[in-house]
Amino acid sequence: LALPQLHHLIPDGELTSIKITRQDPSDPLAISIVGGNETPLVRILIQDIYREGVIARDGRLLPGDMILKVNGIDISNVPHYFAVTTLRQPSQLLRLTVLREQRHRYHSHSHGHTHGAGVQPLGLSHHPMRDDSIHVVLNKSIPDEQLGIKLVRRAEEHGVYIFHLLEGGLAARDGQLCIGDRVLAINGQDLRYGAPEHAALLIQASKQCVHFIVSRQICLPTPDILQEGPWGMDGPPPYSPVDMEQTLLDSCQKPACYEKIVTLTKEPYDSLGMTVAGGMSSRGWDLPIYVTNVDPDGVVGQEGSIHKGDILLNVNGMDLTGVTRGEAVANLKNTSSPVVLKVLEMRPPEDGQQECTLPPCLTPSPTDSTKSPLPNDDYSPLWVSWLQLPRHLYCCKDIVLRRNTSGSLGFSIVGGQEEVNCNQSFFIRSIVEGTPAYNDGRIRCGDILLEVNGKSTWGMTHSALVRLLKELRGRITLTIVSWPGSLL
């Protein structure tokens, strides 16, 4: 079956609560995330959604959506590793509160930190009623089994509503659908303005399982989620002093990694006893070579200085930066004793949460056909681990966009040197559909903008970079470094 494309069911600029049921509470979400309050992004953003995963099968979320709350836990202003841990908690019913930035002001909005893109994170308003959007799957035991649902229209209201659940019927036994629910979609077919007759045909046509997306109004005794007003559009979102002190890529905190030389003695046919990943064109990413596993009984494990997550820079005088994984493995195998390795030791895991065990081999969803996770026997560092790397290990890419009119390039940025008097890198926060940046396809949430037309952005204020981007015309070259988000 084609995956449902139900992105339109999440409105722009509004807090939306969605519920997703997992058959196995530990099923991976198959998304990657970026952000966290130790970076200028502050919020947790979806970078990629991978095909056949829980989120892709649900069909409502998109790359760029913010995740603000997970099963009642507020992650709108938390460190990255805390968000990863929270999203990894097993649960059969997963409730996410999400925000998709408002995009329809793109043509009319002429100022703000999006340099004309008009991507508006609206004030998060509160209502006494909230619509919960819920995904329910009913499995038929035989193709002709009746669900026991009566669907009706309502006077002066669009769509299809559940009027009655037959006692003892499949839907009533399942217990997830309720009388009064509005049916938004069945098996990926939009029914927001549909008819009960159309819904009945879709149910009858399903031989095995019927996927419902329903909307349910829930009365809120108190405001939900974020107690905050709109943030100003003339600058980045507000940061607390604590956020700024924790920022990784700034001049107020030195990167927490250091180089070391490790000398190993081995017999001619001995293996080093470690596995590596990364390298150039590593499933769409350009990464350094890093250690994914160390055999405790092997040469490397016995010596004890090299650990999972360390980055290999050089072996016996041969450079391991800017090479493919295959080239690195060949160089590591063709070594004779003594083996001298130059290694970059990464910052130790924070509360043991700095590593990601990858979900089973997943292929990218149609929203992104170029990136996919590494094989499932590999470890992958958290996204924030990559941010510690020194600049000379960045594998940068130049992206050329063209603009001959006053239209937007189509992305919003956060970061820069502001009143806190602290340099920060500039991060891409969102990309607007239908713009040069979106159409190029290589820019993503969490990317770091290093140079514009060869001019470094380091040390620039936020307002100065916004002004520069607004004024440029013709061929515009953006130098960007892109790191894989943390996999869930």
C-alpha positions as CSV (number, residue, x, y, z in Angstrom):
1,L,0.0,0.0,0.0
2,A,1.1,3.5,-0.7
3,L,1.8,5.5,2.5
4,P,-0.9,7.9,3.4
5,Q,-0.1,11.6,2.6
6,L,-2.1,13.4,5.2
7,H,0.1,16.4,5.8
8,H,-2.8,18.8,5.2
9,L,-4.5,17.5,8.4
10,I,-2.0,19.5,10.5
11,P,-2.9,23.2,10.2
12,D,-0.1,25.7,10.0
13,G,0.6,27.9,13.0
14,E,-1.5,26.0,15.5
15,L,-0.7,23.6,18.3
16,T,-2.0,20.2,17.2
17,S,-2.2,17.1,19.3
18,I,-2.0,13.8,17.4
19,K,-2.3,10.3,18.7
20,I,-0.5,7.3,17.1
21,T,-1.0,3.7,18.1
22,R,1.9,1.3,17.9
23,Q,1.3,-2.4,17.7
24,D,4.7,-2.9,19.4
25,P,5.3,-0.2,22.0
26,S,9.1,-0.3,21.2
27,D,8.7,0.2,17.4
28,P,11.2,2.9,16.2
29,L,9.6,6.1,15.1
30,A,12.0,6.1,12.1
31,I,12.6,9.8,12.2
32,S,15.7,11.9,12.8
33,I,15.6,15.0,15.0
34,V,17.7,18.1,15.5
35,G,17.7,21.0,17.9
36,G,17.6,21.4,21.7
37,N,18.1,24.3,24.1
38,E,21.9,24.0,24.0
39,T,21.7,25.2,20.4
40,P,20.2,28.4,18.8
41,L,17.3,26.2,17.4
42,V,16.0,25.7,21.0
43,R,13.0,23.6,19.7
44,I,13.2,20.0,18.6
45,L,12.6,19.7,14.9
46,I,12.1,16.7,12.6
47,Q,14.9,16.6,10.1
48,D,13.9,13.4,8.1
49,I,11.1,10.9,8.1
50,Y,12.0,7.4,6.9
51,R,9.7,5.1,4.9
52,E,7.9,2.2,6.6
53,G,8.4,3.7,10.0
54,V,5.6,4.6,12.6
55,I,5.6,8.3,11.6
56,A,5.7,7.7,7.9
57,R,2.8,5.1,8.0
58,D,0.7,7.6,10.0
59,G,1.3,10.2,7.2
60,R,0.6,13.5,9.0
61,L,4.0,14.9,10.0
62,L,6.6,16.5,7.7
63,P,10.3,17.4,8.0
64,G,10.5,20.8,9.8
65,D,7.6,20.1,12.2
66,M,8.4,21.0,15.8
67,I,7.7,18.4,18.5
68,L,6.7,20.3,21.7
69,K,5.3,17.6,23.9
70,V,5.5,13.7,24.1
71,N,2.9,11.8,26.2
72,G,2.5,14.8,28.4
73,I,6.2,15.6,28.8
74,D,7.1,19.1,27.7
75,I,10.2,19.0,25.5
76,S,9.8,22.6,24.1
77,N,12.9,23.9,25.9
78,V,15.1,20.9,26.9
79,P,18.6,19.6,26.0
80,H,18.8,17.4,22.9
81,Y,19.6,14.2,24.7
82,F,16.6,14.7,27.0
83,A,14.3,14.9,24.0
84,V,15.9,11.8,22.4
85,T,15.4,9.8,25.7
86,T,11.8,11.0,26.0
87,L,10.9,10.2,22.4
88,R,12.5,6.7,22.8
89,Q,10.3,5.7,25.7
90,P,8.2,2.7,24.7
91,S,4.5,3.3,24.6
92,Q,1.6,1.8,22.7
93,L,-0.3,5.1,22.5
94,L,2.0,7.9,21.4
95,R,0.6,11.4,21.8
96,L,2.6,14.2,20.2
97,T,1.9,17.9,20.5
98,V,3.4,19.5,17.3
99,L,3.6,22.9,15.7
100,R,4.0,23.5,12.0
101,E,5.1,27.1,11.2
102,Q,2.7,29.3,9.4
103,R,3.7,29.5,5.8
104,H,0.8,31.3,4.0
105,R,2.2,34.7,4.8
106,Y,5.2,34.0,2.6
107,H,4.2,36.4,-0.2
108,S,2.9,39.3,1.9
109,H,5.3,39.3,4.8
110,S,8.2,41.7,4.1
111,H,10.3,41.8,7.3
112,G,11.5,39.6,10.2
113,H,14.2,37.1,10.8
114,T,13.2,34.9,7.9
115,H,14.5,37.6,5.5
116,G,11.2,37.7,3.8
117,A,10.3,34.1,4.0
118,G,7.5,34.9,6.3
119,V,7.7,31.5,8.2
120,Q,5.6,32.5,11.2
121,P,5.8,30.5,14.5
122,L,2.5,32.1,15.7
123,G,1.7,32.9,19.3
124,L,0.6,29.7,20.8
125,S,-3.0,30.5,21.7
126,H,-5.1,28.5,24.1
127,H,-8.8,27.5,23.7
128,P,-11.2,25.9,26.1
129,M,-11.7,23.1,23.5
130,R,-8.9,21.3,21.7
131,D,-9.3,18.9,18.7
132,D,-7.3,15.7,19.1
133,S,-6.4,14.0,15.9
134,I,-6.2,10.2,16.4
135,H,-5.0,7.4,14.1
136,V,-7.0,4.2,14.6
137,V,-6.5,0.9,12.8
138,L,-9.2,-1.8,12.8
139,N,-8.2,-5.3,11.6
140,K,-10.9,-7.4,9.9
141,S,-10.9,-11.1,10.6
142,I,-12.5,-11.8,7.3
143,P,-12.8,-9.4,4.2
144,D,-16.6,-9.0,4.6
145,E,-16.6,-8.4,8.4
146,Q,-18.8,-5.4,9.4
147,L,-17.2,-2.8,11.6
148,G,-20.4,-1.9,13.4
149,I,-20.2,1.8,12.8
150,K,-23.1,4.1,11.7
151,L,-21.8,7.3,9.9
152,V,-23.9,10.4,9.3
153,R,-23.8,14.0,8.1
154,R,-24.4,16.9,10.5
155,A,-26.6,19.8,9.7
156,E,-24.6,22.9,8.7
157,E,-21.3,21.1,9.3
158,H,-18.8,19.6,6.8
159,G,-17.7,16.0,6.8
160,V,-18.7,12.6,8.2
161,Y,-19.4,11.8,11.9
162,I,-19.7,8.6,13.9
163,F,-23.4,8.5,15.1
164,H,-23.5,5.0,16.6
165,L,-21.2,2.0,17.5
166,L,-23.0,-1.3,17.4
167,E,-22.6,-3.2,20.7
168,G,-20.3,-6.2,20.2
169,G,-19.2,-4.9,16.8
170,L,-15.5,-4.7,15.8
171,A,-15.2,-0.9,16.4
172,A,-17.0,-1.1,19.8
173,R,-14.8,-4.1,20.9
174,D,-11.6,-2.2,19.8
175,G,-12.7,0.8,22.0
176,Q,-10.7,3.5,20.3
177,L,-13.4,5.2,18.2
178,C,-16.1,7.2,19.9
179,I,-19.5,8.5,19.1
180,G,-19.2,12.1,17.9
181,D,-15.8,11.6,16.3
182,R,-15.4,13.4,13.0
183,V,-13.8,11.1,10.3
184,L,-11.0,13.0,8.6
185,A,-9.6,10.2,6.4
186,I,-10.0,6.5,5.7
187,N,-7.1,4.6,4.2
188,G,-5.4,7.9,3.3
189,Q,-8.5,9.3,1.5
190,D,-9.4,12.8,2.6
191,L,-13.0,12.9,4.0
192,R,-13.0,16.3,5.6
193,Y,-15.7,17.3,3.0
194,G,-16.8,13.8,2.2
195,A,-20.0,11.9,2.5
196,P,-21.0,8.9,4.6
197,E,-21.7,6.9,1.4
198,H,-18.1,7.5,0.2
199,A,-16.7,6.4,3.6
200,A,-18.8,3.2,3.6
201,L,-17.4,2.3,0.2
202,L,-13.8,2.8,1.4
203,I,-14.5,0.6,4.4
204,Q,-16.1,-2.2,2.3
205,A,-13.1,-2.0,-0.2
206,S,-10.6,-2.8,2.7
207,K,-10.0,-6.5,2.9
208,Q,-7.9,-6.6,6.0
209,C,-7.4,-3.4,7.9
210,V,-9.1,0.0,7.9
211,H,-7.0,3.1,8.8
212,F,-9.1,5.9,10.3
213,I,-7.9,9.4,11.1
214,V,-10.6,11.0,13.4
215,S,-10.9,14.4,15.1
216,R,-12.2,14.5,18.7
217,Q,-13.0,17.6,20.7
218,I,-11.7,17.5,24.3
219,C,-12.6,20.1,26.9
220,L,-9.5,21.6,28.6
221,P,-9.9,22.8,32.1
222,T,-6.6,24.6,31.9
223,P,-4.5,25.8,29.0
224,D,-2.4,23.1,27.4
225,I,1.3,23.0,26.7
226,L,3.2,26.2,26.4
227,Q,2.5,29.2,28.7
228,E,4.0,31.8,26.4
229,G,3.0,34.6,24.0
230,P,4.2,35.1,20.4
231,W,7.9,35.7,20.0
232,G,9.0,38.8,18.0
233,M,9.8,38.3,14.4
234,D,12.5,41.0,14.3
235,G,15.0,38.6,15.8
236,P,15.4,35.0,16.9
237,P,13.2,33.4,19.5
238,P,14.0,34.5,23.1
239,Y,16.6,32.5,24.9
240,S,17.1,32.4,28.6
241,P,20.6,33.1,30.0
242,V,20.9,29.3,30.8
243,D,20.2,28.4,27.2
244,M,23.0,30.7,26.0
245,E,25.5,29.4,28.5
246,Q,24.9,25.8,27.2
247,T,25.2,26.7,23.5
248,L,27.7,24.4,21.9
249,L,28.8,26.2,18.8
250,D,29.9,29.5,20.2
251,S,32.9,31.4,21.5
252,C,31.8,31.0,25.1
253,Q,32.4,27.3,25.3
254,K,35.3,25.3,23.7
255,P,34.5,22.1,21.9
256,A,34.8,19.1,24.2
257,C,37.0,16.8,22.1
258,Y,40.7,16.4,21.8
259,E,43.3,14.6,19.6
260,K,45.4,11.7,20.9
261,I,48.0,9.4,19.4
262,V,47.5,5.6,20.0
263,T,50.2,3.1,19.2
264,L,49.2,-0.6,18.7
265,T,51.3,-3.7,18.3
266,K,49.8,-6.5,16.3
267,E,50.8,-9.7,14.4
268,P,50.8,-9.5,10.6
269,Y,47.5,-11.3,10.1
270,D,45.7,-9.9,13.2
271,S,42.6,-7.8,12.8
272,L,42.5,-4.5,14.7
273,G,39.2,-5.6,16.2
274,M,37.0,-2.6,15.6
275,T,34.3,-1.6,13.1
276,V,34.0,1.9,11.5
277,A,31.3,3.9,9.7
278,G,30.9,7.2,8.0
279,G,33.1,8.5,5.2
280,M,32.3,10.4,2.0
281,S,29.0,9.7,0.4
282,S,28.0,7.5,3.3
283,R,24.3,6.9,2.3
284,G,24.0,10.5,1.2
285,W,26.1,12.1,4.1
286,D,29.7,13.3,4.0
287,L,31.1,12.3,7.4
288,P,34.4,11.7,9.2
289,I,35.3,8.0,9.8
290,Y,34.1,7.0,13.3
291,V,34.3,3.9,15.4
292,T,31.0,2.0,15.8
293,N,32.2,-1.0,17.8
294,V,35.3,-2.3,19.5
295,D,35.9,-6.0,20.2
296,P,37.1,-6.1,23.9
297,D,39.3,-9.1,23.0
298,G,40.9,-7.5,19.9
299,V,44.1,-5.4,19.5
300,V,42.2,-2.1,19.9
301,G,40.1,-3.4,22.8
302,Q,43.1,-4.8,24.7
303,E,44.9,-1.5,24.4
304,G,41.9,0.4,25.8
305,S,42.3,3.9,24.5
306,I,39.9,3.9,21.5
307,H,36.1,3.9,22.2
308,K,32.9,3.8,20.2
309,G,32.2,7.2,18.8
310,D,35.9,8.3,18.4
311,I,36.9,9.7,15.0
312,L,39.9,8.3,13.1
313,L,42.1,11.0,11.5
314,N,45.2,9.1,10.4
315,V,46.8,5.7,10.4
316,N,50.6,5.2,9.9
317,G,50.8,8.6,8.1
318,M,47.8,7.9,5.8
319,D,45.0,10.5,6.0
320,L,41.6,9.1,6.9
321,T,39.7,12.4,6.4
322,G,37.9,13.0,3.1
323,V,37.9,9.3,2.2
324,T,35.1,6.7,1.7
325,R,34.4,4.1,4.3
326,G,35.8,1.4,1.9
327,E,39.1,3.4,1.5
328,A,39.4,3.8,5.2
329,V,38.8,0.1,5.9
330,A,41.5,-0.8,3.2
331,N,44.0,1.6,4.8
332,L,43.3,0.2,8.3
333,K,43.7,-3.5,7.1
334,N,46.9,-2.8,5.2
335,T,48.8,-1.8,8.3
336,S,51.9,-3.4,9.8
337,S,53.1,-3.2,13.4
338,P,53.5,-0.8,15.1
339,V,50.1,0.8,14.1
340,V,50.0,4.5,14.9
341,L,46.5,6.0,15.0
342,K,45.7,9.6,15.3
343,V,42.2,9.8,16.9
344,L,39.8,12.5,17.9
345,E,38.2,11.6,21.2
346,M,34.6,12.8,21.4
347,R,33.0,14.3,24.4
348,P,31.9,11.5,26.8
349,P,28.2,10.6,26.6
350,E,26.0,12.8,28.7
351,D,24.2,10.6,31.2
352,G,24.8,7.7,28.8
353,Q,22.5,9.2,26.3
354,Q,24.9,10.4,23.6
355,E,24.6,7.3,21.4
356,C,21.8,6.2,19.1
357,T,21.1,2.5,18.4
358,L,19.7,2.6,14.9
359,P,16.3,1.2,14.0
360,P,16.2,-1.7,11.6
361,C,17.2,-0.9,8.0
362,L,14.8,1.8,6.8
363,T,14.5,3.3,3.4
364,P,13.7,7.0,3.0
365,S,10.2,8.3,2.7
366,P,9.1,10.0,-0.6
367,T,9.7,13.4,1.1
368,D,13.5,12.7,1.0
369,S,14.8,10.1,-1.4
370,T,18.5,10.9,-0.9
371,K,19.2,10.2,2.8
372,S,18.8,6.9,4.7
373,P,20.0,5.6,8.1
374,L,23.2,3.6,8.3
375,P,22.9,-0.2,8.5
376,N,21.3,-1.5,11.6
377,D,24.5,-3.0,13.0
378,D,26.0,0.5,13.3
379,Y,26.0,3.0,16.1
380,S,25.5,6.6,15.2
381,P,26.4,9.6,17.3
382,L,23.7,12.0,18.5
383,W,23.3,15.1,16.3
384,V,24.8,17.3,19.0
385,S,28.0,15.2,19.1
386,W,28.7,16.3,15.5
387,L,28.5,20.0,16.6
388,Q,31.6,19.6,18.7
389,L,33.9,18.9,15.7
390,P,36.6,21.4,14.8
391,R,36.0,23.3,11.5
392,H,38.7,21.5,9.6
393,L,36.7,18.2,9.8
394,Y,33.5,19.8,8.3
395,C,32.6,18.4,4.9
396,C,31.0,21.5,3.5
397,K,28.8,21.8,0.4
398,D,28.2,24.8,-1.8
399,I,24.6,25.4,-2.7
400,V,23.9,27.9,-5.5
401,L,20.5,29.6,-5.4
402,R,19.3,32.2,-7.9
403,R,17.1,35.1,-7.2
404,N,16.4,38.0,-9.6
405,T,13.4,39.5,-7.9
406,S,12.6,40.5,-4.3
407,G,11.2,37.1,-3.5
408,S,12.5,35.1,-0.6
409,L,15.3,32.5,-0.7
410,G,12.9,30.5,1.4
411,F,14.6,29.6,4.7
412,S,14.6,31.0,8.2
413,I,17.7,31.2,10.4
414,V,18.5,31.5,14.1
415,G,21.9,32.3,15.7
416,G,24.4,35.0,15.4
417,Q,26.1,37.5,17.8
418,E,23.5,39.5,19.7
419,E,23.2,41.3,22.9
420,V,24.6,38.3,24.9
421,N,27.9,39.2,23.2
422,C,28.5,35.6,22.3
423,N,29.2,34.3,18.8
424,Q,26.8,31.6,17.6
425,S,26.7,29.7,14.4
426,F,23.7,30.3,12.2
427,F,21.3,27.3,11.9
428,I,18.6,26.7,9.3
429,R,15.3,26.4,11.2
430,S,12.8,26.0,8.4
431,I,12.4,25.8,4.6
432,V,9.3,27.1,2.8
433,E,7.7,25.0,0.2
434,G,7.9,26.4,-3.4
435,T,10.9,28.6,-2.8
436,P,14.5,28.4,-4.3
437,A,15.8,26.7,-1.1
438,Y,13.0,24.1,-1.1
439,N,13.3,23.4,-4.8
440,D,17.0,22.8,-4.5
441,G,16.3,19.9,-2.1
442,R,19.7,19.9,-0.3
443,I,19.0,22.3,2.5
444,R,17.4,20.9,5.7
445,C,16.5,21.8,9.2
446,G,19.6,21.9,11.5
447,D,22.1,22.7,8.7
448,I,24.7,25.3,9.7
449,L,25.2,28.3,7.3
450,L,28.9,29.0,7.3
451,E,29.4,31.4,4.3
452,V,27.4,33.5,1.9
453,N,29.2,34.2,-1.4
454,G,32.5,33.3,0.2
455,K,31.9,35.7,3.2
456,S,32.1,34.0,6.6
457,T,29.0,34.4,8.8
458,W,31.0,33.8,12.0
459,G,30.8,36.9,14.3
460,M,28.0,38.5,12.3
461,T,24.9,39.7,14.1
462,H,21.6,38.1,13.3
463,S,20.2,41.3,11.8
464,A,23.3,41.9,9.7
465,L,23.0,38.5,8.0
466,V,19.3,38.9,7.5
467,R,20.0,42.2,5.8
468,L,22.7,40.7,3.6
469,L,20.5,37.8,2.5
470,K,17.6,40.2,1.6
471,E,19.8,42.4,-0.6
472,L,21.5,39.8,-2.7
473,R,20.4,39.1,-6.2
474,G,21.4,36.8,-9.0
475,R,23.6,33.8,-8.2
476,I,23.9,33.3,-4.4
477,T,26.3,30.7,-3.1
478,L,25.6,29.3,0.4
479,T,28.3,27.2,2.1
480,I,26.6,24.8,4.5
481,V,27.6,21.9,6.7
482,S,24.9,19.2,7.3
483,W,25.0,16.6,10.1
484,P,22.7,13.6,10.5
485,G,20.0,14.1,13.0
486,S,19.6,11.7,16.0
487,L,17.7,8.6,14.9
488,L,14.7,7.4,16.8
